[in-house]
Each structure stands twice: as C-alpha cells, then as structure tokens.
Amino acid sequence: MGTAPRGKTVKDLTVEEFKNLIHEVIAEDLELWRETLEIMADKKLMKRLEKADRDWEEKGEATYVEWPGKKAHVEGYPSSRC
C-alpha cells in the first residue's frame, strides 16, 4: 500500500505528495481488483477453489498440502516448466 514519505503524517504532506500518495494507493487497489477479477473469470480455477474450501471444511488440516510439495504441479509456475 502507498505510504507517506518517511517520517511524515498525512497532515504534514504537501499537496503534490498527497496527490502522489492517493495515486499510488488507487493504482495498487486497481491492480488487486484486476487480479481478483481474473481469478473470478476463470471458471475452472473457481471450481477448484470451491472444492478446496469444501474439502477444508469437511476434512480440516488433513487436506492441507504444503506449497513446496504442490508448486511443481501448478500450471504456469516457473518450477513446473523445468
């Protein structure tokens, strides 16, 4: 998230610094929303996420797989291309 220049509170910012801060925060939020919408638009991924949620609710930690054990099987993840 955008932050004020070091050591300054919002009330200490110049108008230009405040504008830049607002611009940074909005740009970061838009990027997060873009990523969220990309995920939500991927029907296959959404079904996998919903299944994972159901599995977690039903079986708890038994369904948990640590990332190092899973990342080799994730499509598009750099290590899966090796």
PAZAPA-4460 file (N, C-alpha, C; in steps of 0.05 Angstrom, whole numbers, plus 32768, in hexadecimal, padded with zeros to 4 digits):
% residues 82
    n_x    n_y    n_z   ca_x   ca_y   ca_z    c_x    c_y    c_z   seq   type   mol
   8011   7FE9   8000   8000   8000   8000   8012   8019   8000     1      M     A
   8009   802E   7FF3   8019   8046   7FF2   801D   8052   800E     2      G     A
   8034   805E   8012   8039   8069   802C   8043   8086   8029     3      T     A
   803E   8095   803E   8048   80B1   803E   8066   80B1   803F     4      A     A
   8073   80C6   8035   8090   80C8   8036   8099   80C3   8053     5      P     A
   80AF   80B6   8057   80B9   80AE   8071   80B8   80C5   8086     6      R     A
   80AC   80BE   809D   80AB   80D1   80B3   8095   80E6   80B1     7      G     A
   8085   80E5   809C   806F   80F9   8099   8054   80EC   809E     8      K     A
   8043   80FB   80AA   8027   80F3   80AD   8018   8100   8096     9      T     A
   7FFF   80F8   8091   7FF0   8103   807B   7FEE   8121   807D    10      V     A
   7FEA   812C   8096   7FE7   8149   8099   8001   8158   8092    11      K     A
   8018   814A   8092   8031   8157   808C   8038   8156   806E    12      D     A
   8028   8148   805E   802E   8146   8042   8028   815F   8032    13      L     A
   8038   8164   801D   8031   8179   800B   801A   816F   7FFA    14      T     A
   800D   8181   7FEC   7FF7   8179   7FDA   8001   8165   7FC5    15      V     A
   8018   816A   7FBA   8024   8158   7FA6   802A   813C   7FB2    16      E     A
   8035   813B   7FC9   803B   8122   7FD6   8021   8113   7FDC    17      E     A
   800C   8121   7FE5   7FF3   8115   7FEA   7FE6   810A   7FD1    18      F     A
   7FE8   8119   7FBB   7FDD   810F   7FA1   7FEC   80F6   7F99    19      K     A
   8006   80F6   7F9C   8016   80DE   7F94   800E   80C6   7FA5    20      N     A
   800A   80CB   7FBF   8002   80B6   7FD1   7FE7   80AA   7FC9    21      L     A
   7FD4   80BB   7FC3   7FBA   80B2   7FBB   7FBC   80A2   7FA1    22      I     A
   7FCC   80AC   7F8E   7FD0   809E   7F74   7FDB   8082   7F79    23      H     A
   7FEF   8080   7F8A   7FFC   8066   7F90   7FE7   8052   7F9C    24      E     A
   7FD8   805C   7FAF   7FC5   804B   7FBC   7FAF   8041   7FA9    25      V     A
   7FA5   8053   7F98   7F91   804C   7F84   7F9C   8038   7F70    26      I     A
   7FB5   803D   7F67   7FC1   802B   7F53   7FC5   800F   7F5F    27      A     A
   7FCD   800D   7F78   7FD1   7FF3   7F85   7FB6   7FE5   7F89    28      E     A
   7FA1   7FF4   7F91   7F87   7FE8   7F94   7F7C   7FDE   7F79    29      D     A
   7F80   7FEE   7F64   7F76   7FE5   7F4A   7F84   7FCB   7F41    30      L     A
   7F9E   7FC9   7F46   7FAD   7FB1   7F3F   7FA2   7F99   7F4E    31      E     A
   7F9C   7F9D   7F68   7F91   7F87   7F78   7F76   7F7E   7F6E    32      L     A
   7F65   7F92   7F66   7F4B   7F8B   7F5B   7F4D   7F7D   7F41    33      W     A
   7F60   7F86   7F30   7F65   7F79   7F16   7F6C   7F5B   7F1A    34      R     A
   7F7E   7F56   7F2D   7F86   7F3B   7F33   7F6E   7F2A   7F3D    35      E     A
   7F5E   7F36   7F4F   7F46   7F29   7F59   7F33   7F22   7F43    36      T     A
   7F2E   7F35   7F31   7F1B   7F30   7F1B   7F26   7F1B   7F08    37      L     A
   7F40   7F1A   7F04   7F4C   7F05   7EF3   7F46   7EE9   7EFF    38      E     A
   7F4A   7EE7   7F19   7F45   7ECE   7F26   7F28   7EC6   7F25    39      I     A
   7F16   7EDA   7F2A   7EFA   7ED4   7F2A   7EF0   7ECD   7F0E    40      M     A
   7EFD   7ED7   7EF9   7EF4   7ED2   7EDD   7EFD   7EB6   7ED4    41      A     A
   7F10   7EAA   7EE2   7F1A   7E8F   7EDB   7F08   7E7A   7EE9    42      D     A
   7EF5   7E70   7EDA   7EE1   7E5E   7EE5   7EEE   7E44   7EF0    43      K     A
   7F02   7E3A   7EE2   7F10   7E22   7EEB   7F1E   7E27   7F06    44      K     A
   7F2B   7E3D   7F08   7F39   7E44   7F21   7F25   7E48   7F38    45      L     A
   7F0F   7E56   7F32   7EFB   7E5A   7F47   7EF0   7E40   7F51    46      M     A
   7EEB   7E2D   7F3F   7EE1   7E13   7F48   7EF5   7E05   7F5A    47      K     A
   7F0F   7E07   7F53   7F24   7DFB   7F63   7F25   7E08   7F7F    48      R     A
   7F22   7E23   7F7F   7F23   7E31   7F99   7F0B   7E2A   7FAA    49      L     A
   7EF3   7E27   7F9E   7EDB   7E20   7FAC   7EDE   7E03   7FB8    50      E     A
   7EEA   7DF1   7FA8   7EEE   7DD6   7FB1   7F02   7DD6   7FC8    51      K     A
   7F17   7DE6   7FC6   7F2B   7DE7   7FDC   7F1E   7DF2   7FF5    52      A     A
   7F0C   7E05   7FF3   7EFE   7E10   800A   7EED   7DFA   8017    53      D     A
   7EDE   7DEB   8006   7ECD   7DD6   8011   7EDE   7DC1   801E    54      R     A
   7EF4   7DB9   8011   7F06   7DA5   801D   7F10   7DAE   8038    55      D     A
   7F18   7DC7   803A   7F22   7DD2   8053   7F0D   7DD1   8069    56      W     A
   7EF4   7DD9   8061   7EDE   7DD9   8075   7ED8   7DBD   807E    57      E     A
   7ED9   7DA9   806C   7ED2   7D8E   8073   7EE9   7D7F   8081    58      E     A
   7F02   7D83   8078   7F18   7D72   8082   7F2D   7D82   8091    59      K     A
   7F2B   7D9C   8091   7F3E   7DAD   80A0   7F5B   7DAA   8096    60      G     A
   7F6E   7DA8   80A9   7F8A   7DA8   80A2   7F93   7D90   8092    61      E     A
   7F83   7D7B   8092   7F8A   7D63   8083   7F8C   7D6A   8065    62      A     A
   7F7F   7D7F   805C   7F7F   7D86   8040   7F96   7D9A   8039    63      T     A
   7FA4   7DA3   804D   7FB9   7DB7   8049   7FD2   7DAA   803D    64      Y     A
   7FDC   7DB7   8027   7FF5   7DAE   801A   8007   7DC7   801A    65      V     A
   801F   7DC3   8025   8032   7DDA   8025   803A   7DE2   8009    66      E     A
   803E   7DFC   8005   8044   7E07   7FEB   805B   7DF9   7FDD    67      W     A
   8072   7DF3   7FEA   8088   7DE6   7FDB   8080   7DCB   7FCF    68      P     A
   806E   7DBD   7FDC   8064   7DA4   7FD1   8050   7DA7   7FBB    69      G     A
   8045   7DBE   7FB7   8030   7DC3   7FA4   8039   7DD3   7F8B    70      K     A
   804D   7DE5   7F8F   8053   7DF8   7F7A   805D   7DEC   7F60    71      K     A
   8069   7DD4   7F61   8072   7DC7   7F49   805A   7DBF   7F37    72      A     A
   8043   7DBD   7F43   802B   7DB5   7F34   8019   7DCC   7F2C    73      H     A
   8022   7DE4   7F31   8011   7DFC   7F2B   8018   7E06   7F0F    74      V     A
   8005   7E06   7EFE   8009   7E0F   7EE3   8012   7E2C   7EE2    75      E     A
   8027   7E31   7ED3   8031   7E4C   7ED0   8045   7E55   7EE5    76      G     A
   8047   7E45   7EFA   805B   7E4D   7F0F   8077   7E46   7F04    77      Y     A
   808A   7E58   7F08   80A4   7E55   7EFB   80B1   7E39   7EFF    78      P     A
   80AF   7E2E   7F17   80BD   7E14   7F1B   80AF   7DFD   7F0C    79      S     A
   8095   7E01   7F04   8087   7DEC   7EF6   8090   7DEA   7ED9    80      S     A
   809F   7DFE   7ECF   80A9   7DFE   7EB4   80C4   7DF0   7EB1    81      R     A
   80D0   7DE9   7EC7   80EB   7DDE   7EC6   80EB   7DC1   7EBB    82      C     A
***
